[in-house]
Amino acid sequence: MEEIVANFFNAEIATAALPLVASGILNTILLSLMVIPLGLAAGLVLAVLAQSKNPLVRWPLMAWVDFFRAFPPLVLLVLLFAGLPFMGLELGGFACVAVAFMLNNSAYYGEVLRAGIDSVPNGQIEAARSTGLSSTQAMTYVVLPQAVRNVLPDLLSNTLEVVKLTSLGSVVAVPELLFAARQAQSTTFNATPIVMAAVIYYAMLWPLVRLLSRLENRALAGRH
Amino acid sequence: MTKIVKAHAIHKHFGALHVLKGVDLEVAEKELVFVIGPSGSGKSTLLRCLNRLEQPTSGSIEVAGIDMLSPKTDINHARQHIGMVFQSFNLYPHMTALANVMLALRKVAGKGKAEAETLARAALERVGLADRGHHRPAELSGGQQQRVAIARAIALEPKVMLFDEPTSALDPELVGSVLEVMRGLRESGMTMIVVSHEMSFARAAADRVIFMDQGLIVEQGPPAAIFEQPTHERTRSFIGQIRQH
């Protein structure tokens, strides 16, 4: 018992590791604030383009989405980080995470948003167009607000995954939460910093998980 | 009398389906034209061609002097002059009644916020819903929703109003309030083309009734003539059928 406390819940080690872990939190938040909007924006572009009836637009989109949904994000990240320098392009860890996550998330957010757009009845667009709104205006003011609301639980659920996946940044030496905790662990020869990281992830994400449950329950209730 | 709608030789194909087979329709200013016919006769498609929600395969359409089918026509600008009311209302559920009416005033007609709100309130008042502006569509009855939809269209001061079965989705007791608003529009001199089977309203308010079947206009004339003494057998049997309901 004492051994467990000394190795996993060591107050002395925790205090020593705190500055490093705190800078890790900051980087995880920064990383999330960067990759979530990027992924949403790229996904939105894909979802809107997917409304096109032109097969020359639709087919490459489908291929894109399939490819990045099947491609493990960690492999993608390592490929960018270790592969691009061979082409004389060195992006650095942060930029690699941004690009890899944007590619990966464009597919996931794109599919969620596409389902949202498809859930809005065509009559909404017709009504908007009949009053003279352009197709872009109809999309912006009429379709998208309803689409986003209809798939809000899925968007939030995907966002939770994205935040968790930012820990992949540790593999390419981005000093986010997990990386910082690993560093502290290897200098202190103690697992307490990892436990700290786990607790912090939990504390950050638990409110979002609660919110997601409430949204899902409300969506279920609305269906009856 | 000036013709405000001039549609000639309209054909519409949906794939192999030939839905409109050369329809001519002219509507005079301030005229109220009723279009009746069995489902699949092409009456809704004809209406939707007039504001180009459907693209006709061939033919020519002029509304309020604008060539609707010319590639040079700014269709979004042209549609301001053509109001449309749908069977299923199609109000924007995420906006209040007032915001529903204001959207096109702001984004299409380019009105400022205050002016758009004034105009939207005036339009809601015309349909008898001045006190419902802050309600969402889900909080309104079907009849009220359809009246908001009418307000949304008339707020842009269109030169023609198209009604596509405006009362068919309503409970019988709510039909009257919508017809009342339509009657008021009629009295104010609005040009109206109405696809509907509300025969008693047609009899009281329409200048002309058009009977369509299988993509063609079979016959047309004043309501009394069409309803009491139709010349064609198809018209007679159709009117007999809707009478029984």
Interface residues (C-beta under 8 A of the other chain):
Chain A: P121 G123 Q124 E126 A127 A128 R129 S130 T131 G132 L133 S134 Q137 Y141 V142 P145 Q146 R149
Chain B: N51 L53 N76 H77 A78 R79 Q80 I82 G83 M84 F86 S88 N90 L91 Y92 P93 H94 L103 A104 K107 V108 A109 A149 R152 A153 L156
